[in-house]
Amino acid sequence: MSSNSLTKKQFDTKNLLHILGGLFFAYLFFGFMLLPCLNTLTSIFNVKNADGTRDPFAVIRFFLAGNMGSFVWNSLKLAICLVITVNVVGISIVLLTEYFDIKGARFLRMGYMTTLIYSGVALVTGYMFLYDNDGIITTLLVNAFPDMNPNWFSGFNAVLFTMTFACTSNHMLFLRNALRGIDYNTVEAARNLGANPFKVLWKVVLPTLLPTLFSLTIMTFITGLCAMSAPTLLGYDSINPEIVRLAGSSSADESFPQARAALLSIILATFTIVLLTILSSYERKGHYLSVSKTKAKLQKQKINNPVANVFAHIYAYVLFIIYMTPVVMIIIFSFQTYSAIRLKTIDFKNWTFINYFGQQDYSYLTSRGTYKVREGSISGVFANDATLGGIKISFILSAIAAVFAAVIVVVACSYIFKHRKTGAVLEYSLLFPWLLPTILICYSYRVYFNSSEVWYVAGNNLYYGPNVRLLIIIAYTVTKLPFSLRMIKAAFYAIDEELEDAAKNLGASPIFTFFKVKLPIILPSVLAVIALNFNALFTEYDMSATFASSYGTSYAMVIQAMCLEEGLYGYNVNASGRRCASTVFIMIVSGIVLYLVYGVGARDLSERLENRKKWRNRINRLFGKKEAASLETSVKKDAQKAEKK
């Protein structure tokens, strides 16, 4: 066979693979991204009135005349207030731990970063454990102030308080890195000109952080707009809980609930698209501060004013107490008996592991005056069928989706870097889910695939029975594609093109080059993305609540159900204790993942070698005497052998 025919054959095979790959991607994009969302949009105008005739504007008239607008306003009010409170608290905790010289800053930082290891339902239930009408702190306050309303922690104020401290995790990740990247030469120059630390902060430091702050503001606004866990548990009428409620309703219960849910989803999508457009246009302007060629590491600034210094320390430790109290109380009460948890009192004599392991029977007095025994009603997280089932489902579905998202993005990035024009289309398609709220995507899937008429899934109803698990995996994967793309694409820039050229010159095939040259370079970033995706999906509540089904009950949904079923007919007596233990378990899993990603995984080769050297020195200090004695003995033996010779 001639070289021309061989080249032509390879060229034809390559083109065929590209065509097949393009068709397969188009099938996935139109089938699982575009068409379900378009179906949601058109469903708004397909409703029928009482006469059975189609009325395209019935839902819009209902929205304007009914109370649907209140849900939109409540979400907007929450989002606007969160932008203010989260930025105030988030900026202050970053400055207190990274910019100002505050005693115990490392200790404070650990407390401020606790929201990274537990969030969603687990975090909200932690705050409810303290501040609910029978919570620990509320009970103490009511005993001290009898006229106080015990139901103060509900509605808008409770949601705002909880989400203010829950949403500062982004500041501790992104704003902290931006602050640590500031050139200290600019700060020192301003100080030499006579500016005090607060003026330097206002005139030099904060302008540098504006791009990051603007991005965090947009993220906070969208988070408040799309809030789900806190409004659901704390009783606040916002958009997302109403969408989930309407999705589970029928026309026999109320007027066209599905179309109303679709309209609210589209309103959320409109807000999200507008905000992301504003963010993109702002980023293109390039609001950045020029720095010197030799950057100096930022040094902490001392607060010279003694009054301001004392106030800063008090404020820092008050915030620390607010952050840490739920964590400490949850850990302590996870080892308490059900009676101590119910009374919200700590019994230092009776510590137990029953909330984690094992089972006990529960006897209670019935209305007839007789005692009844429920076998195994007191059970731990790892001895309860419901929690074990939730852990199993969440673990499997989250792990599969996290791996799928990473694999899809790795293949896509490999194509994007080789084909600039068509690669741009692929990139924007993978970023498409970022334009839509998660609740819209999930609601669209629930409605669109709840039918046996969708031909490109072989007529299978993906919402029926066990099929819902596949639908949850698809939704998990799609929603994580944009984040995975941004992270893994950055890792591809670290690949030296000369390495790939060298492999080609040695005769290596593209597939062999990818697995032996490219993949080892990007593997740490890919594993980090998988870990972070799994961490977010394992405790996810919003999407699983939309796909509410006995076959798809996630771990977060089980935790929430514990609050409602505790003690009912003598079942799940220690649901609160098991809920505390579940939260501790989530914190442990999330903490391990974050340590592997931001601890071990974030270290470069030099840091790892230095860390290994430190541990070796510590071992030498511990066993130095033994090594010295053994070394002396070996030297004597060598000397004796030499004398004999």
C-alpha positions as CSV (number, residue, x, y, z in Angstrom):
1,M,0.0,0.0,0.0
2,S,1.4,3.4,-1.0
3,S,2.0,6.2,1.5
4,N,-0.6,8.4,-0.3
5,S,-3.4,5.7,0.1
6,L,-2.4,5.2,3.7
7,T,-2.5,8.9,4.4
8,K,-5.9,9.2,2.6
9,K,-7.2,6.3,4.7
10,Q,-6.1,7.9,7.9
11,F,-7.6,11.2,6.8
12,D,-10.9,9.6,6.0
13,T,-11.0,7.8,9.3
14,K,-10.2,11.0,11.2
15,N,-12.9,12.9,9.4
16,L,-15.4,10.1,10.0
17,L,-14.6,10.2,13.7
18,H,-15.0,14.0,13.8
19,I,-18.4,13.8,12.0
20,L,-19.6,11.0,14.3
21,G,-18.4,12.9,17.3
22,G,-20.1,16.1,16.1
23,L,-23.4,14.3,15.5
24,F,-23.2,12.7,18.9
25,F,-22.6,16.0,20.7
26,A,-25.4,17.7,18.7
27,Y,-27.7,14.8,19.9
28,L,-26.7,15.4,23.5
29,F,-26.9,19.2,23.4
30,F,-30.2,19.5,21.7
31,G,-31.7,16.5,23.5
32,F,-30.6,17.2,27.0
33,M,-30.0,20.9,27.1
34,L,-31.9,22.9,24.5
35,L,-35.2,21.0,23.8
36,P,-36.3,20.4,27.5
37,C,-35.8,24.1,28.3
38,L,-37.6,25.2,25.1
39,N,-40.5,22.9,26.0
40,T,-40.7,24.6,29.4
41,L,-40.8,28.0,27.7
42,T,-43.6,27.0,25.2
43,S,-45.6,25.3,27.9
44,I,-46.4,28.7,29.4
45,F,-48.4,29.6,26.3
46,N,-50.1,26.2,25.8
47,V,-52.5,26.3,28.8
48,K,-56.2,25.9,28.4
49,N,-58.9,27.7,30.2
50,A,-62.1,26.2,31.8
51,D,-63.8,25.9,28.4
52,G,-60.9,23.8,27.1
53,T,-59.7,26.4,24.6
54,R,-56.1,27.5,24.5
55,D,-55.3,30.7,26.2
56,P,-51.7,31.8,25.6
57,F,-51.8,34.7,28.2
58,A,-53.7,33.0,31.0
59,V,-50.6,32.4,33.1
60,I,-49.4,35.9,32.6
61,R,-52.7,37.3,33.7
62,F,-52.7,35.0,36.7
63,F,-49.2,36.2,37.5
64,L,-50.2,39.9,37.4
65,A,-53.5,39.4,39.3
66,G,-52.5,36.8,41.8
67,N,-49.8,36.4,44.5
68,M,-47.2,34.9,42.2
69,G,-45.5,38.3,42.0
70,S,-44.9,38.2,45.8
71,F,-42.6,35.2,45.3
72,V,-40.5,37.1,42.8
73,W,-40.3,40.1,45.1
74,N,-39.4,38.0,48.1
75,S,-36.5,36.4,46.2
76,L,-35.4,39.8,44.9
77,K,-35.5,41.3,48.4
78,L,-33.5,38.4,49.8
79,A,-30.9,38.7,47.0
80,I,-30.5,42.5,47.4
81,C,-30.1,42.2,51.2
82,L,-27.7,39.3,50.9
83,V,-25.5,41.3,48.6
84,I,-25.1,43.9,51.4
85,T,-24.8,41.5,54.4
86,V,-22.6,38.9,52.8
87,N,-20.1,41.4,51.4
88,V,-19.9,43.2,54.7
89,V,-19.2,40.0,56.6
90,G,-17.2,38.3,53.9
91,I,-14.9,41.3,53.3
92,S,-14.4,41.8,57.0
93,I,-13.4,38.2,57.8
94,V,-10.9,38.2,54.9
95,L,-9.4,41.5,56.1
96,L,-9.3,40.3,59.7
97,T,-7.4,37.1,58.8
98,E,-5.2,38.2,55.9
99,Y,-4.7,42.0,56.0
100,F,-4.8,43.3,59.6
101,D,-2.6,41.9,62.4
102,I,-5.2,40.2,64.6
103,K,-4.1,37.9,67.3
104,G,-5.1,34.3,66.6
105,A,-5.8,34.9,62.9
106,R,-5.1,31.2,62.0
107,F,-7.5,30.1,64.7
108,L,-10.1,32.5,63.5
109,R,-9.6,31.4,59.8
110,M,-10.5,27.8,60.7
111,G,-13.8,29.0,62.2
112,Y,-14.7,31.2,59.3
113,M,-14.0,28.4,56.8
114,T,-16.3,25.9,58.5
115,T,-19.0,26.7,55.9
116,L,-16.8,25.0,53.3
117,I,-17.3,21.6,55.0
118,Y,-21.1,21.8,55.5
119,S,-23.8,23.6,53.6
120,G,-27.3,23.4,52.4
121,V,-29.8,21.4,54.5
122,A,-27.0,20.4,57.0
123,L,-26.0,24.0,57.6
124,V,-29.6,25.2,58.0
125,T,-30.6,22.4,60.4
126,G,-27.5,23.3,62.4
127,Y,-28.7,26.9,62.8
128,M,-32.3,25.7,63.5
129,F,-30.8,23.5,66.3
130,L,-29.7,26.7,68.0
131,Y,-32.3,29.3,67.1
132,D,-35.5,27.5,66.4
133,N,-38.5,28.0,68.8
134,D,-37.1,25.2,71.0
135,G,-33.5,25.7,70.1
136,I,-30.7,25.9,72.6
137,I,-30.0,29.7,72.4
138,T,-33.7,30.6,71.9
139,T,-34.6,28.6,75.1
140,L,-31.9,30.5,77.0
141,L,-33.1,33.8,75.7
142,V,-36.7,33.1,76.5
143,N,-35.8,32.1,80.0
144,A,-33.9,35.3,80.4
145,F,-36.5,37.5,78.6
146,P,-40.0,35.9,79.1
147,D,-41.7,38.4,76.8
148,M,-39.5,37.4,73.9
149,N,-41.2,35.7,70.9
150,P,-39.9,32.1,70.7
151,N,-40.7,31.9,67.0
152,W,-38.4,34.8,66.1
153,F,-36.1,32.6,64.0
154,S,-38.4,32.1,61.0
155,G,-39.2,33.8,57.7
156,F,-37.1,36.5,56.0
157,N,-34.9,37.4,59.0
158,A,-34.0,33.8,59.7
159,V,-33.2,33.1,56.1
160,L,-31.1,36.3,55.8
161,F,-29.2,35.6,59.0
162,T,-28.4,32.0,58.0
163,M,-27.5,32.7,54.4
164,T,-25.3,35.6,55.4
165,F,-22.9,33.4,57.2
166,A,-23.4,30.4,54.8
167,C,-22.5,32.4,51.6
168,T,-19.1,33.9,52.8
169,S,-17.3,30.7,51.8
170,N,-16.7,32.2,48.3
171,H,-15.0,35.2,49.9
172,M,-12.7,32.9,51.9
173,L,-11.8,31.2,48.7
174,F,-11.6,33.8,46.0
175,L,-11.3,37.2,47.8
176,R,-8.6,35.7,50.1
177,N,-6.5,34.6,47.1
178,A,-7.0,38.0,45.4
179,L,-5.9,39.8,48.6
180,R,-2.8,37.6,49.0
181,G,-1.8,38.4,45.4
182,I,-1.6,42.1,46.0
183,D,1.9,43.7,45.6
184,Y,3.0,44.9,49.0
185,N,5.3,47.5,47.3
186,T,2.1,49.6,46.5
187,V,0.9,49.4,50.1
188,E,4.4,50.3,51.5
189,A,4.7,53.2,49.1
190,A,1.3,54.6,50.3
191,R,2.4,54.2,53.9
192,N,5.7,56.0,53.2
193,L,3.6,58.9,51.9
194,G,1.9,59.2,55.3
195,A,-1.3,57.3,54.7
196,N,-2.8,55.4,57.7
197,P,-3.7,51.7,57.3
198,F,-7.4,52.4,56.8
199,K,-6.7,55.0,54.1
200,V,-4.4,52.6,52.3
201,L,-7.1,49.9,52.5
202,W,-9.7,52.3,51.0
203,K,-7.5,53.9,48.3
204,V,-5.1,51.2,47.3
205,V,-6.2,47.7,48.4
206,L,-10.0,47.7,47.8
207,P,-9.7,49.2,44.2
208,T,-7.5,46.2,43.3
209,L,-10.1,43.8,44.6
210,L,-13.0,45.3,42.7
211,P,-13.1,42.8,39.9
212,T,-13.2,39.9,42.4
213,L,-15.8,41.7,44.6
214,F,-18.0,42.4,41.5
215,S,-17.9,38.7,40.6
216,L,-18.7,37.7,44.2
217,T,-21.6,40.2,44.3
218,I,-23.1,38.7,41.2
219,M,-22.6,35.1,42.6
220,T,-24.2,36.2,45.9
221,F,-27.2,37.8,44.1
222,I,-27.8,34.7,42.1
223,T,-27.5,32.5,45.2
224,G,-30.1,34.6,47.0
225,L,-32.4,34.6,44.0
226,C,-32.2,30.8,43.6
227,A,-32.2,30.0,47.3
228,M,-33.9,26.7,48.2
229,S,-32.8,25.0,51.4
230,A,-33.1,27.9,53.8
231,P,-36.5,29.3,52.6
232,T,-37.9,25.7,52.6
233,L,-36.9,24.9,56.1
234,L,-37.4,28.3,57.6
235,G,-40.7,29.1,56.0
236,Y,-40.0,31.9,53.5
237,D,-42.0,32.2,50.3
238,S,-39.4,32.5,47.5
239,I,-39.3,31.3,43.9
240,N,-37.5,28.0,44.1
241,P,-39.6,26.4,46.9
242,E,-42.7,27.5,45.0
243,I,-41.5,25.9,41.8
244,V,-40.9,22.6,43.5
245,R,-44.3,22.8,45.2
246,L,-46.1,23.6,41.9
247,A,-44.1,20.8,40.1
248,G,-45.6,18.3,42.5
249,S,-49.2,19.6,42.2
250,S,-51.9,18.9,39.6
251,S,-54.6,20.8,37.9
252,A,-57.2,19.2,40.2
253,D,-55.6,21.0,43.1
254,E,-55.1,24.5,41.6
255,S,-55.0,26.3,38.3
256,F,-52.4,25.2,35.7
257,P,-49.6,24.6,38.3
258,Q,-47.1,23.3,35.8
259,A,-47.3,26.4,33.6
260,R,-47.0,28.6,36.6
261,A,-43.9,26.7,37.7
262,A,-42.5,27.1,34.1
263,L,-43.1,30.9,34.2
264,L,-41.3,31.3,37.5
265,S,-38.4,29.2,36.1
266,I,-38.2,31.5,33.1
267,I,-38.2,34.6,35.3
268,L,-35.3,33.1,37.2
269,A,-33.5,32.3,33.9
270,T,-34.0,35.9,32.7
271,F,-32.4,37.4,35.8
272,T,-29.5,35.0,35.6
273,I,-28.8,35.7,32.0
274,V,-28.9,39.5,32.5
275,L,-26.6,39.3,35.5
276,L,-24.1,37.0,33.7
277,T,-24.1,39.3,30.7
278,I,-23.3,42.3,32.9
279,L,-20.5,40.3,34.6
280,S,-19.0,39.3,31.2
281,S,-19.1,42.9,29.9
282,Y,-17.5,44.2,33.1
283,E,-14.7,41.6,32.9
284,R,-13.9,42.6,29.3
285,K,-13.2,46.1,30.4
286,G,-10.2,44.9,32.3
287,H,-10.4,46.7,35.6
288,Y,-7.0,45.7,36.8
289,L,-4.2,47.5,38.7
290,S,-0.7,47.5,37.3
291,V,2.0,46.4,39.7
292,S,5.8,46.3,39.8
293,K,7.8,43.7,38.1
294,T,9.1,42.2,41.3
295,K,6.1,41.6,43.6
296,A,6.6,41.6,47.3
297,K,4.5,39.4,49.6
298,L,1.7,41.2,51.5
299,Q,2.5,41.9,55.1
300,K,-0.1,42.3,57.7
301,Q,-0.9,45.8,58.9
302,K,-1.0,46.7,62.6
303,I,-3.9,48.8,63.8
304,N,-2.2,51.6,65.7
305,N,-5.4,53.1,67.2
306,P,-5.9,51.1,70.5
307,V,-9.7,51.6,70.5
308,A,-10.0,50.5,66.9
309,N,-7.7,47.6,67.6
310,V,-9.8,46.4,70.6
311,F,-13.0,46.8,68.5
312,A,-11.5,44.8,65.6
313,H,-10.6,42.0,68.0
314,I,-14.0,41.9,69.6
315,Y,-15.7,41.9,66.2
316,A,-13.5,39.1,64.9
317,Y,-14.1,36.8,67.9
318,V,-17.9,37.5,67.9
319,L,-18.0,36.4,64.3
320,F,-15.9,33.4,65.2
321,I,-18.5,32.5,67.9
322,I,-21.4,32.8,65.5
323,Y,-19.6,30.6,62.9
324,M,-18.4,27.9,65.4
325,T,-21.3,27.6,67.8
326,P,-23.5,25.5,65.4
327,V,-20.5,23.3,64.5
328,V,-19.5,22.7,68.2
329,M,-23.1,22.1,69.3
330,I,-23.9,19.7,66.5
331,I,-20.7,17.6,67.3
332,I,-21.5,17.6,71.0
333,F,-25.2,16.7,70.7
334,S,-24.4,13.9,68.1
335,F,-23.0,12.0,71.2
336,Q,-26.0,12.7,73.4
337,T,-29.1,10.6,74.1
338,Y,-32.4,11.3,72.5
339,S,-33.9,12.7,75.7
340,A,-31.0,15.1,76.2
341,I,-31.3,16.3,72.6
342,R,-35.1,16.7,72.9
343,L,-34.7,18.8,76.0
344,K,-31.6,20.6,74.5
345,T,-29.5,19.9,77.6
346,I,-26.1,18.4,77.7
347,D,-25.8,15.3,79.8
348,F,-22.1,15.0,80.7
349,K,-22.7,11.6,82.3
350,N,-24.3,9.7,79.4
351,W,-22.3,10.0,76.2
352,T,-23.3,7.6,73.5
353,F,-22.5,6.4,70.0
354,I,-26.1,5.4,69.3
355,N,-26.6,8.2,66.9
356,Y,-23.8,6.8,64.7
357,F,-24.0,3.0,65.3
358,G,-26.3,0.4,66.7
359,Q,-30.0,0.1,67.6
360,Q,-32.1,0.2,70.7
361,D,-35.8,-0.5,71.4
362,Y,-38.1,2.3,72.5
363,S,-41.0,2.0,74.9
364,Y,-43.7,4.6,75.2
365,L,-47.0,5.2,76.9
366,T,-50.0,4.9,74.6
367,S,-53.3,6.8,74.9
368,R,-54.9,3.7,76.5
369,G,-52.4,3.8,79.4
370,T,-50.3,0.8,78.2
371,Y,-46.7,0.7,77.3
372,K,-45.7,-0.3,73.7
373,V,-42.3,-1.2,72.5
374,R,-40.9,-0.3,69.1
375,E,-38.0,-2.5,68.2
376,G,-35.0,-0.7,66.8
377,S,-36.7,2.7,66.8
378,I,-33.6,4.3,68.2
379,S,-31.0,3.8,65.5
380,G,-27.8,5.4,64.3
381,V,-26.9,6.8,60.9
382,F,-25.1,3.6,59.9
383,A,-27.8,1.3,61.4
384,N,-30.8,3.0,59.8
385,D,-32.1,1.8,56.5
386,A,-33.3,5.3,55.4
387,T,-30.0,7.1,56.0
388,L,-28.0,4.2,54.6
389,G,-30.1,4.2,51.5
390,G,-29.8,8.0,51.2
391,I,-26.0,7.8,51.6
392,K,-25.7,5.0,49.1
393,I,-27.8,6.7,46.4
394,S,-26.2,10.1,46.9
395,F,-22.7,8.6,46.9
396,I,-23.2,6.5,43.7
397,L,-25.1,9.2,41.7
398,S,-22.7,12.0,42.8
399,A,-19.6,9.9,42.0
400,I,-20.9,8.9,38.6
401,A,-21.9,12.4,37.6
402,A,-18.7,13.9,38.9
403,V,-16.6,11.5,36.8
404,F,-18.8,11.9,33.7
405,A,-18.6,15.7,33.8
406,A,-14.8,15.6,34.1
407,V,-14.4,13.0,31.3
408,I,-16.7,14.9,29.0
409,V,-14.8,18.2,29.6
410,V,-11.3,16.5,29.2
411,V,-12.3,15.2,25.8
412,A,-13.9,18.5,24.9
413,C,-10.8,20.5,25.9
414,S,-8.6,18.2,23.9
415,Y,-10.7,19.1,20.9
416,I,-11.0,22.8,21.7
417,F,-7.2,23.3,21.8
418,K,-6.8,21.6,18.4
419,H,-9.7,23.2,16.5
420,R,-10.1,26.9,17.4
421,K,-13.2,27.7,15.3
422,T,-15.4,24.7,15.9
423,G,-13.9,24.4,19.4
424,A,-15.4,27.7,20.3
425,V,-18.9,26.5,19.5
426,L,-18.3,23.4,21.6
427,E,-17.0,25.6,24.5
428,Y,-20.0,27.9,24.5
429,S,-22.3,24.9,24.3
430,L,-20.8,23.4,27.5
431,L,-21.1,26.8,29.2
432,F,-24.8,27.0,28.3
433,P,-26.1,25.5,31.6
434,W,-24.5,28.5,33.4
435,L,-27.0,30.7,31.8
436,L,-29.9,28.9,33.4
437,P,-30.9,28.3,37.1
438,T,-30.4,24.8,38.3
439,I,-34.1,24.6,39.2
440,L,-35.1,25.4,35.6
441,I,-32.9,22.6,34.1
442,C,-34.2,20.1,36.6
443,Y,-37.8,21.1,36.2
444,S,-37.5,21.0,32.5
445,Y,-36.1,17.4,32.7
446,R,-38.9,16.4,35.0
447,V,-41.7,17.6,32.7
448,Y,-40.1,16.8,29.4
449,F,-38.8,13.3,30.1
450,N,-42.0,12.3,32.1
451,S,-43.4,10.8,28.9
452,S,-42.9,7.8,26.6
453,E,-43.1,10.0,23.5
454,V,-39.5,11.3,23.5
455,W,-38.0,9.4,20.6
456,Y,-34.3,10.0,21.2
457,V,-34.4,8.2,24.5
458,A,-36.0,5.2,22.8
459,G,-39.5,6.1,24.2
460,N,-38.5,5.5,27.8
461,N,-40.1,7.5,30.6
462,L,-36.9,8.7,32.5
463,Y,-39.0,10.0,35.4
464,Y,-40.8,6.7,36.0
465,G,-39.5,4.3,38.6
466,P,-35.8,3.5,38.8
467,N,-35.2,5.5,35.6
468,V,-35.3,8.7,37.7
469,R,-31.8,7.9,38.9
470,L,-30.5,8.1,35.4
471,L,-32.3,11.4,35.0
472,I,-30.7,12.7,38.2
473,I,-27.2,11.7,36.9
474,I,-27.8,13.5,33.7
475,A,-29.0,16.6,35.6
476,Y,-26.0,16.5,37.9
477,T,-23.6,16.1,35.0
478,V,-25.1,18.9,32.9
479,T,-25.1,21.4,35.8
480,K,-21.4,20.7,36.6
481,L,-20.1,21.0,33.0
482,P,-19.4,24.8,33.1
483,F,-17.5,24.7,36.3
484,S,-15.5,21.6,35.2
485,L,-14.7,23.3,31.9
486,R,-13.4,26.5,33.5
487,M,-11.1,24.5,35.8
488,I,-9.8,21.8,33.5
489,K,-9.3,24.2,30.5
490,A,-7.0,26.2,32.7
491,A,-5.0,23.0,33.4
492,F,-4.6,22.4,29.6
493,Y,-2.7,25.7,29.3
494,A,0.1,24.2,31.4
495,I,0.8,21.5,28.7
496,D,3.9,22.4,26.7
497,E,3.2,21.9,23.0
498,E,6.8,20.9,22.5
499,L,6.2,17.7,24.5
500,E,3.3,16.7,22.1
501,D,5.5,17.5,19.1
502,A,8.3,15.4,20.5
503,A,5.9,12.5,20.9
504,K,4.6,12.8,17.4
505,N,8.2,12.9,16.0
506,L,8.8,9.6,17.8
507,G,5.9,8.1,16.0
508,A,3.4,8.1,18.9
509,S,-0.3,8.1,18.0
510,P,-2.6,10.9,19.2
511,I,-4.3,8.6,21.7
512,F,-1.0,7.3,23.0
513,T,0.3,10.9,23.3
514,F,-2.8,11.9,25.2
515,F,-2.7,9.1,27.8
516,K,1.1,9.1,28.2
517,V,1.9,12.8,27.9
518,K,-1.1,15.1,28.4
519,L,-3.1,13.2,31.0
520,P,-0.4,12.9,33.6
521,I,0.1,16.7,33.5
522,I,-3.6,17.6,33.9
523,L,-4.5,14.6,36.1
524,P,-4.2,16.5,39.5
525,S,-6.6,19.2,38.2
526,V,-9.0,16.6,36.8
527,L,-9.0,14.7,40.1
528,A,-9.5,18.0,42.0
529,V,-12.5,18.9,39.8
530,I,-14.0,15.4,40.4
531,A,-13.5,15.8,44.1
532,L,-15.1,19.2,44.3
533,N,-18.0,18.2,42.1
534,F,-18.6,15.1,44.3
535,N,-18.4,17.3,47.4
536,A,-21.1,19.7,46.1
537,L,-23.4,16.9,44.8
538,F,-23.2,14.6,47.8
539,T,-25.0,17.1,50.0
540,E,-27.1,18.6,47.2
541,Y,-30.8,19.2,47.9
542,D,-32.3,21.5,45.3
543,M,-32.1,19.1,42.3
544,S,-33.1,16.0,44.3
545,A,-36.1,17.8,45.7
546,T,-37.3,18.6,42.2
547,F,-36.9,14.9,41.2
548,A,-38.7,13.8,44.4
549,S,-39.2,10.1,44.1
550,S,-39.0,7.0,46.3
551,Y,-36.3,5.7,43.9
552,G,-34.2,8.9,44.0
553,T,-34.4,10.0,47.7
554,S,-31.0,11.6,48.3
555,Y,-29.1,11.9,51.6
556,A,-30.1,15.6,52.0
557,M,-33.8,14.7,51.5
558,V,-33.5,12.0,54.2
559,I,-31.9,14.5,56.6
560,Q,-34.8,16.9,56.1
561,A,-37.4,14.2,56.5
562,M,-36.0,13.4,59.9
563,C,-37.3,16.7,61.2
564,L,-40.8,15.8,60.2
565,E,-41.0,12.2,61.3
566,E,-39.3,12.4,64.7
567,G,-41.2,10.4,67.3
568,L,-44.3,9.9,65.1
569,Y,-46.1,6.8,66.4
570,G,-42.9,5.8,68.3
571,Y,-40.7,5.7,65.2
572,N,-37.4,7.5,64.6
573,V,-37.3,8.7,68.2
574,N,-33.7,10.0,67.9
575,A,-34.1,11.6,64.5
576,S,-32.5,14.9,65.8
577,G,-29.5,13.0,67.1
578,R,-29.2,11.1,63.9
579,R,-29.5,14.4,62.0
580,C,-26.6,15.8,64.1
581,A,-24.5,12.7,63.4
582,S,-25.3,12.9,59.7
583,T,-24.1,16.5,59.7
584,V,-20.8,15.5,61.4
585,F,-20.4,12.7,58.8
586,I,-20.9,15.3,56.0
587,M,-18.4,17.6,57.6
588,I,-15.8,14.7,57.8
589,V,-16.3,13.7,54.1
590,S,-16.2,17.3,52.9
591,G,-13.2,18.1,55.1
592,I,-11.2,15.2,53.7
593,V,-12.1,16.1,50.1
594,L,-11.1,19.8,50.7
595,Y,-7.9,18.7,52.3
596,L,-7.0,16.5,49.4
597,V,-7.8,19.3,46.9
598,Y,-6.6,22.4,48.6
599,G,-4.1,20.8,51.0
600,V,-2.1,18.0,49.4
601,G,-3.3,18.5,45.9
602,A,-2.5,22.2,45.8
603,R,1.2,21.7,46.7
604,D,3.7,21.8,43.9
605,L,6.8,19.6,43.8
606,S,9.1,21.9,45.8
607,E,6.5,22.2,48.6
608,R,6.1,18.5,48.7
609,L,9.8,17.9,48.9
610,E,10.1,20.6,51.6
611,N,7.3,19.0,53.6
612,R,8.9,15.6,53.3
613,K,12.2,17.1,54.6
614,K,10.4,18.6,57.6
615,W,8.9,15.3,58.5
616,R,12.3,13.6,58.1
617,N,13.8,16.2,60.4
618,R,11.1,15.6,63.0
619,I,11.6,11.9,62.9
620,N,15.4,12.4,63.3
621,R,14.8,14.6,66.3
622,L,12.5,11.9,67.9
623,F,14.8,9.0,67.2
624,G,18.1,10.9,67.1
625,K,19.6,9.2,70.2
626,K,18.9,5.8,68.9
627,E,20.3,6.5,65.5
628,A,23.4,8.1,67.1
629,A,23.9,4.9,69.3
630,S,23.4,2.6,66.3
631,L,25.8,4.7,64.2
632,E,28.5,4.6,67.0
633,T,28.1,0.8,67.3
634,S,28.5,0.3,63.6
635,V,31.6,2.5,63.5
636,K,33.1,0.4,66.3
637,K,32.4,-2.8,64.5
638,D,34.0,-1.5,61.3
639,A,37.1,-0.5,63.3
640,Q,37.4,-3.9,64.9
641,K,37.1,-5.6,61.5
642,A,39.8,-3.3,60.1
643,E,42.2,-4.2,63.0
644,K,41.7,-7.9,62.5
645,K,42.5,-7.5,58.8
